[in-house]
Structures are given as structure tokens and as C-alpha cells.
Amino acid sequence: NHNPPAEYIRLTQAIRSAVDELSHPQSYQAVYHYSRHDTPMPSSEELHHLMNRLKSTMFPGYFGHSEVTPDNISYYMGSSIDQIARILMEQIKRGYCFSCIDEDRPDCIRCENRATEVTTCFISELPHIRQLLATDVNAAYLGDPASQSPGETIFCYPSLRAMLHYRIAHSLFSLQVPLIPRILTEMAHSETGIDIHPGATIDEGLFIDHGTGTVIGETCIIGKNVRIYQGVTLGAKSFPLSPDGHPIKGIPRHPIVEDNVTIYSGATILGRITIGQGAVIGGNVWITQDIPPGAKILKSQGSLPIS
């Protein structure tokens, strides 16, 4: 029989007002996703589970079951890859449906068939992905005097975590899977501070020392045995616009870094320029022009090579 407190009344009114405003089409139109085929969004939880499975498959014994031995590894791999395939097929299908704009196919099985085909191709790529990751492990071990063993780099180094996510995501990106590759690299970005776009092309033996704040853009091409330190940006100098004012997608706009280049902390390298083989880029420099092979850039003033 008592009247509710004034604070409760104000809270109730605020809730009703917020519900009304947030439910208005003008409020949610720009941020609302409507599933056209009754298929849910890709699941972040399932993709985390997928990456944990892939991590233990790429680095058996370090992650996942610790009792993996040469005698039982075939059984372990069979079980693990079977689960990877099942998870991946479902998440790729969801990614296709998320990107689908075909309103006339409510019972379409095209996305499911494509997901199965892409998953088959991806599973076939796993041995090659592990070979590349092994070169990244070796680069981290040889490139850091503080590393006591290759295993330490696998288990502890953010560079290896970022490269695992990148190499998985790049394989899916190359297979034209929508959305999923970007989710996977952003997982690593949030965990390590290393931001690698899945579209970047990175050859074997990349080591990102320390790593925090490193950015590698979508159209970057990085050669063999490159070492990058924390806070490096391999970015775009400008964004060409279409006649309607939108950025033009897919054009090469990020640097090419050739083999055996070292880029020290805080360097900013912008545009479709080439850093020549064996060059050394000093810390905190700003570079927007080609650098010849073997050059050493020690100061940002003029960005001139110093032999």
C-alpha cells in the first residue's frame, strides 16, 4: 500500500523512454543486423574454441592435451582436425549468410556448399601453415637473445600468437571467406596489441619483437626473415576516394618490405613504397619514399639513406 520512492519512479520512466527511443528505426537503422536467412551471426565463442583447437594442432604438446606423444599423435590430430572442420564449416556458412544480399533464396543451400568446399581447401593448407609458423618460431628464437628456447617463444611470445592468428586468417581471406578472417586477427590484436590485417602477404620467418602497437595494413607485402619492433606502422599515406566520396577498396596502398629488413621501434612507413632488401630502418623515423637495398635510415630528417 505504500507509494514507490521517487527515485524508482524516475528510473522506470527513464527505462521506458530509453526503450522507446532505442526501438525507433531512426535510432537503430545504422547499427542493426537483420538475418535474411534465419542464420545467426558468427559466434565469437565458437571462433575462440576454433583457434584453441588450431593452436594445439599447430603446436602439439604446448597447448591442448599435454600427453601427446609420437605414438598417439595421429589419433590426436584426427580428433582435433575433425572438430576444426565441423566448427569452421558452420562459422563460414554464417559468414556467407551475414554477407548475403539475396532476398529470394530463403532455403538456399549455396552458402552451406561453399562452406564445405572452402573448409576442405583450408584443411589441406594446414601442413603449409605449420611450416610457415615453424619459420616464425625459429626467427623469434634466433632474433631475441633473451629467448632460452624455441619452445619459450611458442608458449610465451605475443609475436607467435599474432602470427598464428594471421596465418590462419590469411588462408581463409585468400579463400574469399567474409568476416571470419577479420574476427580472427582482431582476437589477436586485442590479446597482443599487434594489428595485422588478414589481407597482408607475409613470407616466412617474420619476428615482431615485443610487438605492442605494431600495425600491418591490408595490402602490405613482407618478404623473408623480416624483423619488426614495437610501435611500427606499415600504413597507407592516403585514401583515394570514388566520385561519391567513399574510399576505393582493394588498391595497393601499403608498403612492400623486401627480405632481411629490420625496422626498429616507432618507425612509420606509409604508402605503396618499397623498403629494399637488407635495409635497416631506425626508430621513430617517418618514411614515405622508396629506400634502396642495404640502406640505413637513422633519422627522420629528409628520410635520406645513410650508408
Salt bridges, closest charged atoms under 4 A:
GLU7 OE2 - ARG10 NH2 3.95
GLU67 OE2 - HIS65 ND1 3.56
ASP82 OD2 - ARG86 NE 2.91
GLU90 OE1 - LYS93 NZ 3.52
GLU90 OE2 - ARG94 NE 2.91
ASP102 OD2 - ARG105 NE 2.98
ASP102 OD2 - ARG110 NH2 3.72
GLU103 OE2 - ARG36 NE 3.13
ASP136 OD2 - ARG167 NE 2.77
GLU186 OE2 - ARG182 NE 3.51
GLU186 OE1 - HIS189 ND1 2.99
GLU191 OE1 - ARG161 NH1 2.79
ASP195 OD2 - HIS189 ND1 3.90
ASP203 OD2 - LYS224 NZ 3.09
ASP209 OD1 - HIS210 NE2 3.84
GLU218 OE1 - ARG253 NH2 3.06
